[in-house]
């Protein structure tokens, strides 16, 4: 990925940190739109010092089309290219349909689905013009097949899979769109949320980042419209 420019939403989270590290080690420049300044301040500690000069960030609401569009314009103005988008931002909430308020439903749809739509819409003009682009979305293995008990999460992440498969048929030649479906990831947040769970089947963020890196690389150019379980 030497010389490539990547935008990673959710780049300050556990998975996002692994993606940023993997991309930077592969030679890419990485731009992160973040929401929480303290999380952004902590990100460089997760990146080898020799790569930190190629890491940049800006506080941006990734669900706001105008705000995220402005961020992408500034990335293009500075680097003259944008090769990769990873939509890794997201959130989880439990609850069946009866227990899920409309506000909570809309929050999950915005965070998990609308953020991906906004991201794709912002980067596709530049990618189409360049004839090169890699978009990788992040859904969840838990929603295939659809599961109950966390229905807003299930529907929003399942919609990301459908978005990916449909968009892959719309994009210009040279642009690919794929989605990864991680099983439960071994992150500090999941360990806190499920302290008594059997973690033997959990997947590491580094393993998910490796799959994303393949899809985001030049070698992934023949892969598009796929849903990759990790």
C-alpha positions in Angstrom: 0.0 0.0 0.0 3.0 2.3 -0.3 1.9 5.7 -1.5 -1.8 4.9 -1.0 -4.1 7.2 1.0 -6.7 5.6 3.3 -9.6 7.0 5.3 -10.5 4.8 8.3 -13.7 5.7 10.2 -13.8 4.3 13.7 -10.0 4.4 13.6 -9.6 5.1 17.3 -11.5 2.0 18.4 -9.9 -1.4 19.1 -10.5 -2.6 15.5 -9.7 0.8 14.0 -6.3 0.9 15.9 -5.4 -2.5 14.3 -6.5 -1.3 10.9 -4.5 1.9 11.1 -1.4 0.0 12.4 -1.7 -2.5 9.6 -2.1 0.1 6.8 0.7 2.3 8.1 3.1 -0.7 8.3 2.1 -1.4 4.7 3.2 2.1 3.6 -0.1 3.9 3.4 -1.0 7.4 4.7 -4.0 7.1 7.1 -6.6 9.8 7.8 -9.0 9.3 10.7 -12.2 11.1 11.3 -12.8 10.9 15.1 -15.5 11.8 17.6 -13.7 11.7 21.0 -10.5 13.8 21.3 -9.1 11.7 24.1 -9.3 8.6 21.9 -7.5 10.4 19.1 -4.8 11.5 21.5 -4.3 7.9 22.5 -4.1 6.5 19.0 -0.4 7.2 18.3 0.6 5.0 21.2 -0.8 2.0 19.2 1.3 2.9 16.1 5.0 2.3 15.7 6.8 5.6 16.1 8.4 5.5 12.6 5.0 5.5 11.0 3.3 8.3 13.0 4.1 11.0 10.5 1.7 9.3 8.0 -1.2 9.4 10.5 -3.6 12.3 10.5 -6.9 13.0 12.0 -9.7 15.5 12.3 -12.8 15.7 14.6 -15.7 14.9 12.3 -19.3 13.5 12.6 -19.2 10.6 10.2 -23.0 10.6 10.0 -23.2 14.2 8.8 -22.9 14.3 5.0 -21.7 17.9 4.8 -19.2 17.5 7.6 -17.7 14.3 6.3 -17.7 15.6 2.7 -15.7 18.5 3.9 -13.2 16.2 5.6 -12.8 14.2 2.3 -12.3 17.4 0.4 -9.5 18.4 2.7 -7.9 14.9 2.5 -7.9 15.3 -1.3 -6.6 18.8 -1.2 -3.6 17.8 1.0 -2.7 14.4 -0.6 -4.1 14.7 -4.1 -5.6 11.3 -3.9 -7.9 9.0 -1.9 -7.5 5.3 -2.6 -9.1 3.4 0.3 -12.1 3.9 2.6 -12.8 1.5 5.5 -16.1 2.1 7.3 -15.3 0.6 10.7 -17.3 2.9 12.9 -20.3 1.3 14.6 -22.1 0.6 17.8 -24.1 -2.1 19.5 -27.3 -2.2 21.6 -29.4 -5.1 22.8 -33.2 -5.4 22.9 -36.0 -6.9 21.0 -38.3 -4.8 18.9 -40.8 -4.2 21.7 -38.0 -2.9 24.0 -36.3 -0.8 21.4 -37.4 2.8 21.2 -37.6 4.6 17.9 -34.8 6.9 19.0 -32.5 3.9 19.8 -33.5 2.4 16.4 -32.6 5.5 14.6 -29.3 5.9 16.5 -28.1 2.4 15.5 -29.2 3.0 11.9 -27.3 6.2 11.8 -24.2 4.8 13.4 -24.0 1.5 11.6 -25.6 2.1 8.2 -25.9 5.8 7.5 -22.2 6.3 8.4 -21.3 3.8 5.7 -23.6 5.5 3.1 -22.2 8.9 3.9 -18.6 7.6 3.6 -19.2 5.8 0.3 -21.0 8.8 -1.2 -18.2 11.1 -0.2 -15.3 9.1 -1.7 -16.8 7.6 -4.8 -16.5 10.6 -7.1 -12.7 10.8 -6.5 -12.3 7.0 -6.8 -14.4 6.9 -10.0 -12.4 9.7 -11.6 -9.1 8.0 -10.7 -10.3 4.6 -11.9 -9.1 3.1 -8.6 -10.6 2.6 -5.2 -11.1 0.1 -2.4 -14.1 0.4 -0.1 -14.3 -2.1 2.8 -17.3 -2.0 5.1 -17.6 -3.8 8.5 -20.7 -5.8 9.4 -21.0 -8.8 11.8 -21.0 -12.5 11.6 -23.7 -12.4 14.3 -26.3 -11.1 11.8 -25.9 -14.0 9.3 -28.5 -15.4 9.6 -30.4 -12.6 11.2 -30.7 -12.9 15.0 -33.2 -11.6 17.5 -32.6 -10.0 20.8 -30.5 -7.1 19.4 -32.8 -6.3 16.5 -31.6 -2.7 15.7 -28.0 -3.9 15.5 -29.0 -6.9 13.4 -31.0 -4.9 10.9 -28.5 -2.1 10.6 -25.5 -4.5 10.1 -27.4 -6.7 7.7 -28.3 -3.6 5.7 -24.5 -2.9 5.4 -24.1 -6.3 3.8 -26.8 -5.5 1.3 -25.5 -2.0 0.7 -22.1 -3.5 -0.1 -23.4 -6.1 -2.5 -25.6 -3.6 -4.4 -23.0 -0.9 -4.5 -20.4 -3.3 -5.9 -22.6 -3.5 -9.0 -22.8 0.3 -9.4 -19.2 1.4 -9.0 -16.8 2.2 -11.9 -14.2 -0.3 -13.1 -11.2 -0.4 -10.8 -13.2 0.3 -7.7 -14.1 -2.6 -5.4 -16.6 -2.8 -2.5 -16.5 -5.6 0.0 -17.6 -6.2 3.6 -16.0 -8.2 6.4 -18.1 -10.1 9.0 -16.2 -10.5 12.3 -17.3 -12.9 14.9 -17.1 -11.6 18.5 -13.9 -9.7 18.7 -11.5 -10.0 21.7 -11.5 -6.3 22.7 -11.4 -4.6 26.1 -15.0 -3.4 25.7 -16.3 -6.9 24.9 -14.3 -8.4 27.9 -15.9 -5.9 30.2 -19.4 -6.5 28.7 -19.1 -10.3 28.9 -16.6 -11.1 31.7 -17.8 -14.7 32.1 -17.9 -15.6 28.4 -15.9 -18.4 26.8 -13.4 -16.4 24.7 -11.8 -19.4 23.0 -13.8 -18.6 19.8 -13.3 -14.9 19.8 -11.4 -13.3 17.0 -8.5 -10.8 17.4 -8.8 -7.3 15.9 -5.5 -8.0 14.2 -7.0 -11.0 12.3 -9.9 -8.8 11.1 -7.5 -6.0 10.2 -5.5 -8.5 8.1 -8.6 -9.5 6.1 -9.4 -5.8 5.6 -5.9 -5.1 4.5 -6.1 -7.8 1.8 -9.3 -6.4 0.4 -7.9 -2.8 0.5 -4.7 -3.8 -1.3 -3.9 -3.8 -5.0 -3.9 -7.6 -4.8 -7.6 -7.4 -3.8 -8.6 -5.8 -7.1 -10.4 -8.9 -8.4 -12.5 -9.2 -5.3 -15.7 -7.2 -5.1 -19.2 -7.7 -3.7 -18.1 -10.3 -1.3 -19.0 -10.8 2.4 -16.0 -12.3 4.2 -16.5 -13.9 7.6 -13.6 -13.7 10.0 
